[in-house]
Amino acid sequence: MTLPAETETRSAPAAASGGPGAAARARAARLERRLGVPRTGGPAGRCAAGTRHLPPTGIEALLAEEGIAGEFVPAEHGGRLVRADLLARVLRPVFRHDAALGRDLTSLLAAGAVWAAGDPWQRHDVARLLLTGGRIAVVHRGPVRAGAPPHGEITARRVPGGYRLDGRAPVTGGALPAGLHLVHARTGAPDGPGGHSVLLVDPAGRNAGTIRRLPGARGDALEFRDRFVPRGALVGREGDGVVLALRALQVEHAVLCAGLTAAGDAALHHAVRTATAGSPGRIAPRRHRPLAGVFADLLACRAVTTAALRALSLLPSAAHLLAAAVRYVVPGLLRPGLEELVTVLGAHAHGADGPGHGAPGGLTRALSAAESGHTGAAACRSVLVAHLRNLAERSWFTEPEPPPALFAPGAGLPPLDHAALAVAGGGDFMAACLVGCARRLAAPGAAGGRTAVLAELLVAELRALATRCRRLPATVSTPAALVLADRYGLLVCAAAVLRAREAQDGAGPFPADPAWAELALSRIVERLGLPVPGPPDDVRERLVEELLHRHRDDGGLPDAAATAP
């Protein structure tokens, strides 16, 4: 094997002006056209939305033709990955069309272990594979249950010249054959801190032993039997597996939740289209509350996922906690909204042609998958629980706010550096945002109105949460701690809403309108069970008006691509 001076790539050059952001927008627009997700108005565009049903293999072939895997390869290795927020922008059309496929694509982010710690040969091999249309299958440990061994695990025992792999474990990476396997295998003691390592395995290599793919009702698995891999397959150092996985998962969590939010946008569009059928430009008053409420939840999800995506570049030493919070709270916000949409849609919940693009059913299935597994909602909730006491004692009400670029629309950011992503420490800059926004809204002459009242309630909740978290045991998770993690996740989301609203530059009338933030915060406060009257009717009416405007003038997609709301 030779290492060329330049990796051959399929990536297109950045747009002539506007840098990587403009190039990402152009690629997203092309995908929208090819997948049948319209951006322009007109009867043809509106009719096309939700009616193009490509089979999964057909969609994967289309994405391969577009070189979608190149989006997951850093630009320095010949691909198009510059920042996580720009990757999420490109993947939005995929999630709108097929949320489950979009979720499956995010498994390619596991290659972040190679970008973070792989040697030059490994990086070259992964980049070349993805840039020429190949795929990577990720083999990870099965779900861990209390008091039981992992449900599926690969062991790697040292032998002269390398390792021998045995066992079976879940695999992700799509239906197409994989050119490389990124295997998380046990190389040490079961309970040791360095018990896992990452190995890059070539399934076509002529080595001893076998690799078999085993189909299953809950997902496929790979089985290794006495499979030899050379020492050079080890990514990073032996025992680095957990740290490398946690680095890659930060990016995967944020991108996945941004995609699920985009799929929620499509489901909301489906509901608006149904609600206006037969009466263009008008929605029955009885549907205002659920539609406006779901819209507000989606805007809150967009605000917090955008913060997480941008923090990966701007604050890599502290982004891990926000990524875990987003992974936990976003599916929890989306699912009740989908239930509300089903109530609005009734018999139209699956669309005229079955459960296709835009219908809530597909997103519900993707959410179910996203909430399960070894990196699902429960695992991320556990991450939050582990940090609560330390945050209450050392971070909340003392940490400074993050740089303005974290929320400023269009502000430049450093490139994503996988190796710089920390997996512990760093404090909680989102709590600092909540406190800072509340203080500015309450300042003389600020005209904070009802938003200021809600912000102050939320800060009081953070104080109460801090008192309760300081009483938590240092090492043992309790049912009370799980409840506190739930409340903390909602406060993180509220902080993102407040800061995103504050950062609007006046480029559009709706982002600068306090109505969307007021309704989003009201729904968060309601979920927290805090005593506060509901928002006035004119707040909901403003969001319904915006929904109708987007449905009419932007091809029916209720998604503000340029800003958080």
Legacy VTK file of the C-alpha trace (Angstrom):
# vtk DataFile Version 3.0
C-alpha trace
ASCII
DATASET POLYDATA
POINTS 565 float
0.000 0.000 0.000
1.239 3.490 -0.787
0.175 6.714 0.842
-0.436 9.315 -1.897
0.344 12.945 -1.422
-3.298 13.776 -2.094
-6.367 11.657 -1.469
-8.551 11.311 -4.535
-11.916 12.894 -3.725
-15.383 13.417 -5.116
-15.932 16.625 -3.200
-16.823 19.823 -4.974
-14.963 23.056 -4.269
-16.530 25.546 -1.900
-18.870 28.081 -3.379
-17.125 30.960 -5.130
-18.304 33.261 -2.355
-19.678 32.637 1.084
-17.204 29.970 2.151
-18.167 26.556 3.557
-21.604 27.744 4.697
-22.679 28.685 1.175
-21.302 25.412 -0.191
-23.259 23.423 2.422
-26.471 25.270 1.552
-25.945 24.510 -2.131
-25.416 20.812 -1.458
-28.497 20.692 0.767
-30.591 22.325 -1.955
-29.404 19.763 -4.496
-30.330 16.905 -2.189
-33.746 18.439 -1.592
-34.376 18.521 -5.342
-33.228 14.954 -5.911
-35.135 13.508 -2.966
-38.334 15.313 -3.892
-38.297 17.693 -0.919
-39.416 21.009 -2.451
-38.089 24.414 -1.527
-40.181 26.468 -3.907
-43.893 27.107 -3.883
-46.522 26.238 -6.420
-49.025 23.422 -6.749
-46.487 21.010 -8.286
-44.036 21.501 -5.466
-46.672 21.164 -2.787
-48.094 18.077 -4.442
-44.664 16.478 -4.634
-44.025 16.828 -0.932
-44.643 13.533 0.777
-45.493 11.557 -2.364
-42.121 10.370 -3.690
-41.522 6.999 -2.044
-38.187 5.523 -3.048
-37.367 2.107 -1.591
-34.585 2.204 1.016
-32.039 0.701 -1.374
-33.053 3.248 -4.010
-32.487 6.139 -1.621
-29.132 4.730 -0.537
-28.085 4.393 -4.177
-29.132 7.998 -4.862
-27.157 9.226 -1.854
-24.141 7.178 -2.913
-24.369 8.793 -6.348
-24.331 12.184 -4.639
-21.230 11.183 -2.676
-23.019 11.645 0.636
-20.291 9.746 2.518
-17.884 12.540 1.600
-19.813 14.767 4.008
-18.382 12.678 6.858
-14.731 12.995 5.758
-12.827 16.048 7.060
-11.757 18.537 4.407
-8.109 17.983 5.324
-8.523 14.373 4.173
-10.240 15.282 0.918
-13.871 15.376 2.049
-16.412 18.078 2.853
-16.683 17.913 6.644
-15.670 21.278 8.055
-18.100 21.787 10.947
-20.837 19.720 12.539
-23.493 22.411 12.051
-22.823 22.465 8.301
-22.995 18.674 8.130
-26.383 18.799 9.853
-27.574 21.336 7.278
-26.685 18.990 4.415
-28.347 16.000 6.089
-31.632 17.786 6.814
-33.247 16.822 3.482
-32.370 13.172 4.082
-34.068 13.195 7.482
-37.111 14.934 6.044
-37.434 12.258 3.416
-36.633 9.242 5.601
-35.795 9.813 9.257
-34.704 6.205 9.783
-32.210 6.382 6.903
-30.880 9.692 8.184
-30.353 8.131 11.582
-28.543 5.219 9.959
-26.245 7.601 8.066
-25.123 9.236 11.297
-23.408 5.965 12.194
-20.684 7.112 9.792
-19.772 9.685 12.412
-18.245 6.829 14.368
-15.338 7.230 11.957
-14.505 10.217 14.159
-12.456 7.738 16.194
-10.156 7.407 13.193
-9.970 11.167 12.589
-9.167 11.683 16.274
-6.553 8.977 16.840
-5.940 6.970 13.676
-2.536 6.811 12.065
-1.993 8.287 8.557
-2.615 4.930 6.883
-5.906 4.376 8.684
-7.123 7.882 7.898
-6.170 7.419 4.263
-7.974 4.069 4.027
-11.186 5.385 5.624
-11.170 8.582 3.567
-10.551 6.713 0.310
-13.343 4.240 1.065
-15.949 6.878 1.903
-14.982 9.231 -0.909
-15.347 6.477 -3.491
-18.848 5.553 -2.351
-17.988 2.849 0.181
-19.469 2.362 3.602
-18.231 1.635 7.102
-20.054 -0.744 9.430
-19.751 0.069 13.120
-19.698 -2.878 15.515
-20.399 -1.837 19.087
-21.326 -3.418 22.367
-24.934 -4.407 22.852
-27.115 -2.718 25.491
-25.935 -3.105 29.067
-28.483 -4.039 31.710
-27.955 -3.680 35.446
-26.282 -6.736 36.911
-25.856 -8.454 33.534
-23.094 -8.658 30.923
-23.450 -6.708 27.673
-25.959 -8.200 25.233
-23.372 -8.885 22.539
-19.671 -8.128 22.670
-16.507 -8.752 20.657
-13.366 -9.848 22.475
-9.892 -9.273 21.067
-7.122 -11.401 22.528
-3.504 -10.637 21.812
-1.591 -13.061 19.609
1.781 -12.705 17.850
1.434 -9.920 15.287
-2.062 -8.775 16.225
-5.362 -9.906 17.708
-7.954 -12.639 17.290
-11.579 -11.520 17.416
-14.453 -13.616 18.701
-18.089 -12.971 19.550
-21.110 -11.241 18.069
-22.366 -7.690 18.542
-24.821 -5.220 16.951
-23.767 -3.526 13.735
-24.919 -0.244 12.182
-24.133 1.244 8.811
-26.981 0.617 6.381
-28.029 -2.149 4.038
-25.176 -1.790 1.554
-22.054 -3.968 2.039
-19.336 -2.352 4.130
-15.765 -1.984 2.984
-14.407 -1.590 6.528
-15.602 -2.515 9.994
-14.933 -0.219 12.931
-15.018 -2.697 15.802
-15.303 -1.808 19.489
-13.772 -4.835 21.194
-12.840 -5.814 24.720
-9.080 -6.026 25.148
-8.806 -5.817 28.940
-10.486 -6.684 32.220
-14.308 -6.440 32.166
-14.421 -3.668 34.774
-11.165 -1.923 33.936
-11.141 1.701 32.755
-9.117 0.726 29.682
-10.930 -2.464 28.892
-12.037 -1.534 25.364
-10.182 -0.693 22.178
-11.119 0.253 18.617
-9.963 -1.848 15.660
-10.286 -1.056 11.957
-11.004 -4.363 10.245
-10.957 -5.117 6.512
-13.655 -7.796 5.951
-12.119 -8.692 2.581
-8.683 -9.344 4.053
-7.349 -12.870 3.578
-6.854 -13.515 7.236
-7.662 -16.585 9.293
-11.109 -16.866 10.825
-14.535 -15.710 9.651
-16.919 -12.735 9.773
-20.655 -13.296 9.280
-23.558 -10.836 9.156
-26.561 -12.084 11.119
-29.950 -10.490 10.309
-32.215 -9.783 13.261
-35.643 -8.360 14.015
-34.073 -5.586 16.118
-31.123 -4.969 13.829
-28.271 -6.928 12.343
-25.217 -8.262 14.132
-21.726 -9.300 13.066
-20.218 -12.543 14.304
-16.440 -13.005 14.473
-14.941 -16.460 14.841
-11.212 -16.629 15.532
-10.706 -13.744 13.082
-7.101 -12.535 12.942
-6.380 -8.816 12.504
-2.888 -7.318 12.411
-1.534 -5.046 15.111
-1.864 -2.107 12.706
-5.660 -2.392 12.916
-5.608 -0.830 16.403
-6.891 2.772 16.350
-4.994 4.897 18.845
-3.724 3.014 21.885
-4.998 -0.163 23.447
-7.612 0.754 26.051
-8.630 4.013 24.341
-11.936 2.607 23.091
-14.266 4.342 25.551
-12.643 7.761 25.142
-12.669 7.508 21.340
-16.301 6.400 21.343
-17.320 9.294 23.608
-15.599 11.803 21.332
-17.352 10.469 18.242
-20.700 10.208 20.028
-20.721 13.920 20.856
-20.857 14.713 17.156
-23.305 11.900 16.416
-25.686 12.987 19.191
-25.878 16.592 18.016
-26.196 15.771 14.297
-28.804 13.079 14.928
-30.989 15.393 17.016
-30.723 18.147 14.406
-31.900 15.597 11.839
-34.789 14.376 13.990
-35.858 18.003 14.388
-35.837 18.373 10.600
-37.981 15.251 10.339
-40.312 16.872 12.845
-40.494 19.901 10.547
-41.675 17.605 7.759
-44.297 16.029 10.021
-45.559 19.490 10.984
-45.752 20.471 7.315
-47.809 17.348 6.673
-50.192 18.480 9.421
-50.427 22.053 8.095
-51.070 20.765 4.584
-53.877 18.582 5.909
-55.301 21.362 8.108
-55.497 23.770 5.150
-56.921 21.281 2.653
-60.131 22.708 1.255
-59.528 26.106 2.855
-56.203 27.498 1.570
-54.652 30.109 3.822
-56.830 29.228 6.796
-56.562 26.818 9.729
-59.559 26.014 11.888
-59.267 27.675 15.334
-59.515 24.321 17.147
-56.195 23.336 15.537
-54.298 26.484 16.454
-53.206 25.302 19.897
-51.623 21.963 18.870
-50.023 23.282 15.674
-48.562 26.369 17.338
-47.389 24.301 20.288
-45.570 21.746 18.157
-44.040 24.551 16.106
-42.727 26.145 19.314
-41.272 22.821 20.469
-39.498 22.377 17.138
-38.028 25.861 17.396
-36.787 25.032 20.890
-35.227 21.812 19.570
-33.595 23.736 16.735
-32.171 26.290 19.154
-30.614 23.724 21.495
-29.290 21.443 18.734
-27.749 24.425 16.938
-25.989 25.393 20.156
-24.663 21.855 20.571
-23.460 21.637 16.975
-21.644 24.958 17.131
-20.169 24.222 20.570
-18.322 21.239 19.097
-16.189 23.690 17.109
-16.176 26.684 19.445
-16.002 24.999 22.867
-14.605 21.487 22.285
-13.406 21.157 25.886
-16.910 21.689 27.280
-19.352 20.497 24.598
-19.785 16.922 25.835
-22.387 17.731 28.505
-24.550 19.761 26.128
-24.351 16.995 23.516
-25.620 14.455 26.061
-28.398 16.800 27.203
-29.521 17.364 23.616
-29.522 13.645 22.885
-31.756 13.088 25.901
-34.132 16.046 25.773
-34.841 16.461 22.039
-36.559 13.078 21.450
-38.507 13.704 24.650
-39.781 17.023 23.289
-40.569 15.663 19.835
-42.598 12.609 20.828
-45.460 14.424 22.661
-45.639 16.852 19.744
-46.103 13.987 17.324
-48.936 12.688 19.451
-50.544 16.126 19.222
-50.128 16.104 15.443
-51.790 12.706 15.168
-54.756 14.193 17.028
-54.905 17.002 14.464
-54.502 14.699 11.467
-56.873 11.921 12.452
-57.282 9.561 9.486
-54.636 11.542 7.565
-51.872 10.732 10.054
-50.107 8.484 7.530
-50.744 10.569 4.442
-52.769 9.781 1.356
-50.252 7.236 0.065
-49.309 5.502 3.287
-46.695 6.223 5.920
-44.244 8.112 3.747
-42.266 11.335 3.846
-43.726 13.944 6.119
-46.062 11.620 7.989
-45.550 11.281 11.749
-45.316 7.472 11.604
-41.828 7.375 10.102
-40.485 9.870 12.616
-42.092 7.956 15.469
-40.212 4.840 14.415
-36.960 6.772 14.132
-37.506 8.274 17.578
-38.102 4.844 19.057
-34.814 3.645 17.613
-33.045 6.821 18.729
-34.238 6.449 22.311
-33.010 2.855 22.634
-29.649 1.165 22.455
-26.347 1.703 24.172
-26.208 5.378 23.161
-29.919 6.111 23.571
-31.857 8.375 25.900
-31.275 6.312 29.046
-27.509 6.289 28.534
-27.396 10.064 28.052
-29.612 10.593 31.078
-27.062 8.634 33.091
-24.329 10.960 31.835
-26.299 13.949 33.099
-26.929 12.304 36.474
-23.204 11.684 36.917
-22.480 15.415 36.529
-25.332 17.055 38.452
-23.752 17.254 41.891
-20.455 18.583 40.592
-22.216 21.201 38.445
-24.312 22.385 41.387
-21.252 22.707 43.607
-18.760 24.202 41.164
-20.383 25.616 38.036
-23.914 26.982 38.299
-24.142 30.719 39.038
-20.353 31.082 38.860
-19.348 30.122 35.309
-19.080 32.855 32.636
-21.283 32.867 29.556
-19.932 31.392 26.295
-18.681 33.570 23.414
-21.443 35.344 21.425
-20.479 33.377 18.292
-22.126 30.283 19.780
-25.570 31.698 18.970
-24.866 34.514 16.501
-26.413 33.677 13.094
-23.728 33.507 10.437
-20.783 33.939 12.809
-17.666 32.080 11.729
-16.368 29.130 13.732
-13.157 27.091 13.846
-13.186 23.760 12.000
-14.293 20.676 13.914
-11.305 18.955 15.551
-12.213 15.463 16.769
-9.016 15.127 18.772
-9.796 18.288 20.762
-13.181 17.046 22.022
-12.998 16.467 25.775
-15.042 13.778 27.507
-15.073 15.228 31.036
-14.829 18.579 32.816
-15.531 21.919 31.230
-18.389 23.196 33.388
-21.861 24.224 32.181
-21.997 27.275 29.950
-25.710 26.767 29.193
-26.682 27.439 32.815
-24.633 30.623 32.551
-26.685 31.575 29.467
-29.927 31.115 31.380
-28.794 33.306 34.259
-27.323 35.970 31.984
-30.380 36.227 29.732
-32.711 36.515 32.730
-30.590 39.291 34.188
-30.608 41.279 30.946
-34.353 40.829 30.438
-35.002 42.159 33.968
-32.747 45.207 33.556
-34.383 48.651 33.611
-35.681 49.584 30.187
-35.301 46.083 28.781
-39.028 45.626 28.070
-38.699 41.906 28.716
-42.413 41.493 29.299
-43.719 37.994 29.887
-40.482 36.464 28.596
-38.650 38.128 31.512
-41.137 36.619 33.969
-40.626 33.150 32.486
-36.847 33.580 32.539
-36.900 34.522 36.196
-39.029 31.481 37.008
-36.520 29.291 35.217
-33.581 30.782 37.126
-35.438 30.139 40.371
-35.890 26.544 39.231
-32.133 26.305 38.596
-31.487 27.521 42.156
-33.873 24.933 43.575
-32.282 22.282 41.378
-28.827 23.213 42.659
-29.973 22.794 46.260
-31.366 19.334 45.552
-28.370 18.230 43.465
-25.908 19.095 46.243
-27.656 16.481 48.391
-27.186 13.695 45.858
-24.853 10.832 46.757
-21.468 11.173 45.139
-21.391 7.862 43.292
-24.805 6.169 43.362
-27.622 6.994 40.936
-31.043 7.200 42.572
-34.596 7.624 41.236
-34.520 11.177 42.576
-31.408 11.881 40.516
-33.175 10.728 37.351
-35.979 13.211 37.991
-33.455 15.983 38.525
-31.756 15.093 35.241
-35.121 15.454 33.494
-35.555 18.939 34.923
-31.994 19.898 34.088
-32.447 18.897 30.449
-35.474 21.168 30.134
-33.527 24.068 31.667
-30.762 23.571 29.095
-33.362 23.777 26.343
-34.867 26.935 27.872
-31.437 28.560 28.040
-30.913 27.873 24.342
-34.283 29.425 23.482
-33.526 32.585 25.450
-30.032 32.973 24.035
-31.074 32.213 20.456
-33.867 34.785 20.659
-31.476 37.363 22.141
-28.895 36.767 19.403
-31.206 37.490 16.463
-29.778 40.157 14.209
-33.072 41.472 12.842
-32.622 39.797 9.456
-36.251 38.632 9.538
-39.353 39.749 11.430
-40.228 36.356 12.891
-36.880 35.422 14.510
-36.865 38.794 16.280
-40.503 38.408 17.391
-40.691 37.392 21.082
-43.792 35.266 20.425
-41.965 32.062 19.433
-39.650 32.192 22.449
-42.533 33.012 24.771
-44.570 30.024 23.656
-41.555 27.695 23.663
-40.628 28.786 27.199
-44.256 28.517 28.343
-44.359 24.898 27.234
-41.070 24.152 29.006
-42.344 25.802 32.198
-45.537 23.761 31.912
-43.502 20.547 31.619
-41.601 21.555 34.751
-44.903 21.968 36.577
-44.200 25.556 37.576
-47.212 27.752 38.419
-47.648 30.247 35.604
-50.645 31.264 33.466
-50.677 30.067 29.879
-49.622 32.399 27.051
-52.200 34.804 25.620
-54.029 33.759 22.457
-52.246 36.325 20.302
-48.934 34.510 20.900
-50.312 31.315 19.368
-51.938 33.284 16.569
-48.562 34.776 15.665
-47.049 31.297 15.299
-50.016 30.033 13.271
-49.626 33.051 11.005
-45.946 32.198 10.513
-46.794 28.566 9.769
-49.211 29.636 7.062
-46.656 32.055 5.643
-43.995 29.352 5.392
-46.429 26.835 3.973
-47.451 29.295 1.266
-44.150 30.952 0.393
-41.469 28.308 1.059
-42.874 25.239 -0.581
-44.608 24.151 2.565
-41.538 23.435 4.693
-41.867 25.081 8.121
-38.116 25.257 8.580
-36.060 28.435 8.955
-32.806 27.360 7.362
-30.965 30.599 8.056
-31.540 30.994 11.802
-32.420 28.924 14.852
-36.139 29.792 14.618
LINES 1 566
565 0 1 2 3 4 5 6 7 8 9 10 11 12 13 14 15 16 17 18 19 20 21 22 23 24 25 26 27 28 29 30 31 32 33 34 35 36 37 38 39 40 41 42 43 44 45 46 47 48 49 50 51 52 53 54 55 56 57 58 59 60 61 62 63 64 65 66 67 68 69 70 71 72 73 74 75 76 77 78 79 80 81 82 83 84 85 86 87 88 89 90 91 92 93 94 95 96 97 98 99 100 101 102 103 104 105 106 107 108 109 110 111 112 113 114 115 116 117 118 119 120 121 122 123 124 125 126 127 128 129 130 131 132 133 134 135 136 137 138 139 140 141 142 143 144 145 146 147 148 149 150 151 152 153 154 155 156 157 158 159 160 161 162 163 164 165 166 167 168 169 170 171 172 173 174 175 176 177 178 179 180 181 182 183 184 185 186 187 188 189 190 191 192 193 194 195 196 197 198 199 200 201 202 203 204 205 206 207 208 209 210 211 212 213 214 215 216 217 218 219 220 221 222 223 224 225 226 227 228 229 230 231 232 233 234 235 236 237 238 239 240 241 242 243 244 245 246 247 248 249 250 251 252 253 254 255 256 257 258 259 260 261 262 263 264 265 266 267 268 269 270 271 272 273 274 275 276 277 278 279 280 281 282 283 284 285 286 287 288 289 290 291 292 293 294 295 296 297 298 299 300 301 302 303 304 305 306 307 308 309 310 311 312 313 314 315 316 317 318 319 320 321 322 323 324 325 326 327 328 329 330 331 332 333 334 335 336 337 338 339 340 341 342 343 344 345 346 347 348 349 350 351 352 353 354 355 356 357 358 359 360 361 362 363 364 365 366 367 368 369 370 371 372 373 374 375 376 377 378 379 380 381 382 383 384 385 386 387 388 389 390 391 392 393 394 395 396 397 398 399 400 401 402 403 404 405 406 407 408 409 410 411 412 413 414 415 416 417 418 419 420 421 422 423 424 425 426 427 428 429 430 431 432 433 434 435 436 437 438 439 440 441 442 443 444 445 446 447 448 449 450 451 452 453 454 455 456 457 458 459 460 461 462 463 464 465 466 467 468 469 470 471 472 473 474 475 476 477 478 479 480 481 482 483 484 485 486 487 488 489 490 491 492 493 494 495 496 497 498 499 500 501 502 503 504 505 506 507 508 509 510 511 512 513 514 515 516 517 518 519 520 521 522 523 524 525 526 527 528 529 530 531 532 533 534 535 536 537 538 539 540 541 542 543 544 545 546 547 548 549 550 551 552 553 554 555 556 557 558 559 560 561 562 563 564
